[in-house]
Structures are given as C-alpha cells and as structure tokens.
Amino acid sequence: MAGDPIPAYLHEYLDSLVPPRPAEMQAMETYAKEVDFPIVGPASGYMCYQIARMIGARRIFELGSGYGYSTAWFARAVQEHGGGVVHHVVWDEDLSRRARDHLGALGFAEIVKYHVGEAVQELRETPGPFDLIFNDINKDGYPASLPVIAEKLRPGGVLIIDNMIWHGRIFDTNDHDANTEGVREFTRRITTDPGWIATLVPLRDGLIVAYKK
Ligand SMILES: C[S@@+](CC[C@H](N)C(=O)[O-])C[C@H]1O[C@@H](n2cnc3c(N)ncnc32)[C@H](O)[C@@H]1O
C-alpha cells in the first residue's frame, strides 16, 4: 500500500483542535501551503510544544529546521519556562535568514541560536546535554543520527522524529528508496533498543516520540 493512509478529514479535524496561532505563524503556515514546503503543521507542532512543556524543556536541539516553523513551537515552550535555548539548524543560508526574520518577529530572538550546516555534524559539535531533540532531516540520514542523538540527550530526555509514516511509502514493499529505507531502519532500531521507550504517533506524517531511559 502506498499513499497517505490518514484521510484528509482527519488531518483537518486534528488541525482544527489547535488554538489560534499568532499572525506570524499563520503566515508561515500559509506560505508552506502555497509553495508546498514540508513543515510539521499545526497539530504536530502543537504536540511538540505540549511535550516540551510537559518535561520543562529549556535546552532543545532541532535538526532540519527549515524557515523556523517547528522552531517557533519549541521556542514558545522554552520562553514560557523562563528562557533557555533552541538550536535552529539548516544547511541553507537563505532558510536560516528567513527563520531569523520570523522568529525575531515572534519575540524569540533571545532564545534561538542559528547554525548553518549539516545538522548531525552541528549536533556533534554542540555541547549538550539536551532535554529534547527534534529530528526532521533528510530521511536517509535518520539511522546514522541516532547514536549522536543518544549521546547528546540527557537521561529522561525526549526525542521526537518526524515523517515516520513517510506518506505511506513504508508500507509499499516495492519501495526501496534510500529515504524510505532510512525511515524503516530508524524505526526498527529505536523500537528494539532497550535504552528507549518509543511510540509511533500517527499524527500528520507520523511522529516517533521516544523517552531516553
Ligand atoms: C522537512 S524540512 C523542515 C521543516 C521544519 N522542521 C518545520 O517543520 O518547520 C527539512 C529542512 O531541513 C533541511 N535539511 C535536510 N537535511 C538536512 C541536514 N542533514 N542538515 C541540515 N539541514 C537539512 C532541508 O533542506 C529543509 O529545509
């Protein structure tokens, strides 16, 4: 089976339950629709914010941040905890610049630290530990990112990783694309490693939420 296994009406319903966002975030959502840019979207973004609030996260590292939509959700949680840092990492200078504009307008200039470069390498070079790590990079890079994440996340910290349903492609037994295999392999590793408690939440394109023991 290929194609999105979640019906459009369910996506729309889940997004409709998210409280209204500031105009700047709504503009980021509209832009993503216009140019088909893969942001996490309202329901997944709100769950990321909720988890960050639930664990009192103040040190967050994000891999693959685009123009900062998911970053905005994490920065809001950190700001509500009295401050801290969210690392925004993308390898594209233009996206990084646009993220600075959006996140500055949202009042997060003091919280977000910007890196332009390959995300796993940036994580390797950034001193931890982190309370929460969010991974949204190229999917063929997921398996190799896991040992670096495991080293940088504090015990009791949370890893959230996006696109774990991969638009239904993981169910297509003929699909051996490197990204599809990356999602499969990462899922296998994190759900069988006794160092993690991990659940795949079928929200939007699937988020694995994993607790590091
Ligand atoms: C799916 S989009 C991210 C969207 C963002 N997390 C959000 O929801 O708003 C992934 C972004 O990360 C970049 N990216 C992908 N793999 C990367 C890597 N290994 N290192 C740095 N940036 C990467 C892509 O170019 C893209 O801008």
The ligand as a Gaussian input file, in Angstrom:
#p B3LYP/6-31G(d) Opt

LIG

0 1
 C       11.204000      18.948000       6.408000
 S       12.018000      20.486000       6.354000
 C       11.923000      21.109000       7.974000
 C       10.749000      21.775000       8.430000
 C       10.777000      22.241000       9.859000
 N       11.227000      21.220000      10.801000
 C        9.371000      22.661000      10.197000
 O        8.572000      21.771000      10.478000
 O        9.081000      23.835000      10.138000
 C       13.705000      19.978000       6.471000
 C       14.685000      21.121000       6.298000
 O       15.962000      20.722000       6.733000
 C       16.919000      20.782000       5.673000
 N       17.773000      19.609000       5.840000
 C       17.512000      18.334000       5.463000
 N       18.515000      17.512000       5.835000
 C       19.417000      18.301000       6.475000
 C       20.677000      18.025000       7.092000
 N       21.172000      16.777000       7.120000
 N       21.353000      19.052000       7.640000
 C       20.860000      20.317000       7.593000
 N       19.675000      20.642000       7.031000
 C       18.961000      19.633000       6.467000
 C       16.111000      20.800000       4.400000
 O       16.792000      21.480000       3.391000
 C       14.833000      21.545000       4.870000
 O       14.995000      22.925000       4.827000

